[in-house]
Amino acid sequence: MPPLALAGCVRGVMLRDTRGRGLDAVQRENYFPATPLVALFWWIAGSSEWLATLGFSPPPAERRHASLLFAGPFTLPTHTRNPGEMCAFKLLLLPDAFTALTGVAVDRLVNQVVDANRRLPPDWLAWAEAVAGAADDAARLGLVEGFLQPRWQALGAQRPGHRYADWTEALAVRAATSAAGRSLRQLERRIKAWAGLPLRELRAVSRAERAFHAVAAADGRPGFNWADIAAETDYADQSHLCRETRRLTGFSPEELRRRMQAEEAFWAYRLWR
């Protein structure tokens, strides 16, 4: 998780290193949910294959591998597999913060993963190269904080809370107060320009995250049921929760909960808990 000084800019950093672990082909698969976040992804070792799975993001037309990748917001979950051992470092950023820091708009990068060398400003590329060459993960984290913190503070931006709901509502308030024009269409256009996704999609992810944490808190307690989770997290009913969970993750709530507990491929979900 980021330090407080980077709240509202960095959502988190994910580290994954399978070298020497002896994982089989199924264990080397990876499931990721739909997300409003953007990401910078450093490949330290190994590579990844994008799998064509029903209900998940389709593989890109051009499947090139670069050592530094940029991923825009995704409206569908993603299913990948590592052909062998790998080591990767993934920086997750709020999209409006990324745009403010770099000038790179993300609304045309939704559901895309591209070579970051073609998108980032020169100072970011020099920094990214230093991160790639760092001695270990601790050094990489230090470089991330040292680079982003002064730039983020220089913006004088508001720093909403860590969770999607806080950020989404703060984004809506900022859209309503930051410029002339208060019509719903103008507000939606402004939010989509900043975040890449419409407000309704951001609120869907906010609900899903609240449900995710509610399940983690209630799991194993007597009387746990999905209808209560749906009611607690602003879904219309249990069916609404099931539809949205399947759209954003590729699985029903119960299947996702069960597979998270048992399967290595759901490591990213376990990190988020």
Secondary structure in CASP SS format (residue, H / E / C, confidence):
PFRMAT SS
TARGET T0000
AUTHOR 0000-0000-0000
METHOD secondary structure of the structure
MODEL  1
M C 1.00
P C 1.00
P C 1.00
L H 1.00
A H 1.00
L H 1.00
A C 1.00
G C 1.00
C C 1.00
V E 1.00
R E 1.00
G E 1.00
V E 1.00
M E 1.00
L E 1.00
R E 1.00
D E 1.00
T C 1.00
R C 1.00
G C 1.00
R C 1.00
G C 1.00
L C 1.00
D C 1.00
A C 1.00
V C 1.00
Q C 1.00
R C 1.00
E E 1.00
N E 1.00
Y E 1.00
F E 1.00
P C 1.00
A C 1.00
T E 1.00
P C 1.00
L C 1.00
V E 1.00
A E 1.00
L E 1.00
F E 1.00
W E 1.00
W E 1.00
I E 1.00
A E 1.00
G C 1.00
S C 1.00
S C 1.00
E E 1.00
W E 1.00
L C 1.00
A C 1.00
T C 1.00
L C 1.00
G C 1.00
F C 1.00
S C 1.00
P C 1.00
P C 1.00
P C 1.00
A C 1.00
E C 1.00
R C 1.00
R C 1.00
H C 1.00
A C 1.00
S C 1.00
L E 1.00
L E 1.00
F E 1.00
A E 1.00
G C 1.00
P C 1.00
F E 1.00
T C 1.00
L C 1.00
P C 1.00
T E 1.00
H E 1.00
T E 1.00
R E 1.00
N C 1.00
P C 1.00
G C 1.00
E C 1.00
M C 1.00
C E 1.00
A E 1.00
F E 1.00
K E 1.00
L E 1.00
L E 1.00
L E 1.00
L C 1.00
P H 1.00
D H 1.00
A H 1.00
F H 1.00
T H 1.00
A H 1.00
L H 1.00
T H 1.00
G C 1.00
V C 1.00
A C 1.00
V C 1.00
D C 1.00
R C 1.00
L C 1.00
V C 1.00
N C 1.00
Q C 1.00
V E 1.00
V E 1.00
D E 1.00
A H 1.00
N H 1.00
R H 1.00
R C 1.00
L C 1.00
P C 1.00
P H 1.00
D H 1.00
W H 1.00
L H 1.00
A H 1.00
W H 1.00
A H 1.00
E H 1.00
A H 1.00
V H 1.00
A H 1.00
G C 1.00
A C 1.00
A C 1.00
D C 1.00
D H 1.00
A H 1.00
A H 1.00
R H 1.00
L H 1.00
G H 1.00
L H 1.00
V H 1.00
E H 1.00
G H 1.00
F H 1.00
L H 1.00
Q H 1.00
P H 1.00
R H 1.00
W H 1.00
Q H 1.00
A H 1.00
L H 1.00
G C 1.00
A C 1.00
Q C 1.00
R C 1.00
P C 1.00
G C 1.00
H C 1.00
R C 1.00
Y H 1.00
A H 1.00
D H 1.00
W H 1.00
T H 1.00
E H 1.00
A H 1.00
L H 1.00
A H 1.00
V H 1.00
R H 1.00
A H 1.00
A H 1.00
T H 1.00
S C 1.00
A C 1.00
A C 1.00
G C 1.00
R C 1.00
S C 1.00
L H 1.00
R H 1.00
Q H 1.00
L H 1.00
E H 1.00
R H 1.00
R H 1.00
I H 1.00
K H 1.00
A H 1.00
W H 1.00
A H 1.00
G C 1.00
L C 1.00
P C 1.00
L H 1.00
R H 1.00
E H 1.00
L H 1.00
R H 1.00
A H 1.00
V H 1.00
S H 1.00
R H 1.00
A H 1.00
E H 1.00
R H 1.00
A H 1.00
F H 1.00
H H 1.00
A H 1.00
V H 1.00
A H 1.00
A H 1.00
A H 1.00
D C 1.00
G C 1.00
R C 1.00
P C 1.00
G C 1.00
F C 1.00
N C 1.00
W H 1.00
A H 1.00
D H 1.00
I H 1.00
A H 1.00
A H 1.00
E H 1.00
T C 1.00
D C 1.00
Y C 1.00
A C 1.00
D C 1.00
Q H 1.00
S H 1.00
H H 1.00
L H 1.00
C H 1.00
R H 1.00
E H 1.00
T H 1.00
R H 1.00
R H 1.00
L H 1.00
T H 1.00
G C 1.00
F C 1.00
S C 1.00
P H 1.00
E H 1.00
E H 1.00
L H 1.00
R H 1.00
R H 1.00
R H 1.00
M H 1.00
Q H 1.00
A H 1.00
E C 1.00
E H 1.00
A H 1.00
F H 1.00
W H 1.00
A H 1.00
Y H 1.00
R H 1.00
L H 1.00
W H 1.00
R C 1.00
END
